[in-house]
Amino acid sequence: DDESFSSGDGSLIAALLRPLEQMDAMTFYGRCAALALLAVWSWFLFGYDYRDGEIGASFMHDILLPIHEAGHVLFRPFGEFMMVLGGSLFQLALPFGIGIAFIVKNRDNFGAAIGLWWAGVSMVDLSPYIYDALHPQLTLIGGGTGANDGPHDWIYLLIKLGQIDNAQRWGAFVHACGGLLMLAGLAWGAAMLWRQRKQMDGRVQAG
């Protein structure tokens, strides 16, 4: 199995589309229901207006915020720039890492697809913060805004990168990329369920 991840692009794609060897009907239909719920939730998450931080009132933001803050702590030893970037970076890296773990440890590509979806949601969640850097209005954890010299990650980062004037373009771009990742994760998950169902049907017929 390990060779299938390294012997060529075709075999890599085949490995990423391989269903689990065994799955009971309850687990399968539970995953179908979960994917359908995520698809509906995606519509609302992507539909939030990134220009005014509307997603900040969502349940998903409440999940992602502690992960973001943990990233600042984890990257503190690597200097000021990486500490500030670390919040956003960890918010994206954690779901990617979980997705990779599903592939490497469990060969569970459906789980990896949900990890990809979660990474897309994280990008959508970050986009208002990036957009806000040019004319800061979002209320930060400390209660102020970047306009009041609050600790606004993306004002600092975009100034350092010489991109502060393009903050709104970057915010819109990250929002769009996040939506595409969410869609890719859902499509991958649906493909895995389709293949899983075909395998289950094949085993029933063979039995």
Residue pairs with C-beta under 8 A, 6 or more apart in sequence:
1 15
1 107
3 11
4 11
4 12
4 14
4 15
4 18
5 11
5 12
5 15
6 12
16 103
16 109
16 112
16 188
17 109
17 191
17 192
17 195
18 107
18 109
18 195
19 109
19 192
19 195
19 196
19 198
19 199
20 107
20 108
20 110
20 196
23 196
23 200
25 200
28 193
28 196
28 197
28 200
31 110
31 189
31 193
31 196
32 193
34 114
35 186
35 189
35 190
35 193
38 114
38 117
38 186
38 189
39 186
41 60
42 117
42 121
42 182
42 183
42 186
44 58
45 55
45 58
45 60
45 121
45 124
45 182
46 124
46 175
46 178
46 179
46 182
48 54
48 55
48 58
48 124
50 124
50 127
50 128
50 131
50 171
50 172
50 175
51 128
51 131
51 168
51 171
52 128
52 137
53 128
53 129
53 132
53 137
53 138
54 128
55 61
55 124
55 125
55 128
56 128
56 138
60 121
60 125
61 125
64 91
64 121
64 122
64 125
67 90
67 91
67 94
68 87
68 88
68 90
68 91
69 87
69 141
70 90
71 86
71 87
71 88
71 89
71 90
71 91
71 93
72 83
72 84
72 86
72 87
73 86
74 86
74 90
75 82
75 83
75 85
75 86
75 87
75 89
75 90
76 83
76 86
78 86
81 157
81 160
84 153
84 156
84 157
85 153
85 157
87 153
88 126
88 129
88 153
88 154
91 122
91 125
91 126
92 119
92 122
92 123
92 126
95 115
95 116
95 118
95 119
95 121
95 122
96 115
96 116
96 119
97 115
98 111
98 115
98 118
99 111
99 112
99 113
99 114
99 115
99 116
99 118
99 119
100 112
100 115
102 108
102 109
102 110
102 111
102 112
102 115
103 109
103 112
109 188
109 192
110 189
110 192
110 193
110 196
112 188
113 185
113 186
113 188
113 189
113 192
114 185
114 189
115 185
116 181
116 184
116 185
116 188
117 181
117 182
117 185
117 186
117 189
118 185
119 181
119 185
120 177
120 178
120 179
120 180
120 181
120 182
120 183
120 184
120 185
121 178
121 182
122 178
123 174
123 175
123 177
123 178
123 181
124 174
124 175
124 178
124 179
124 182
125 178
126 174
126 178
127 171
127 172
127 174
127 175
127 178
128 138
128 171
129 138
129 152
129 153
129 154
129 171
130 154
130 158
130 167
130 170
130 171
130 174
131 167
131 168
131 170
131 171
131 172
131 175
132 138
132 146
132 152
132 154
132 167
132 171
133 146
133 152
133 154
133 155
133 157
133 158
133 164
133 167
133 171
134 164
134 165
134 167
134 168
135 147
136 145
136 146
136 147
136 150
136 152
136 155
137 145
137 147
138 145
138 146
139 145
140 146
140 150
140 151
140 152
141 151
142 150
142 151
144 150
145 152
146 152
146 155
154 167
155 164
158 164
158 166
158 167
158 170
163 170
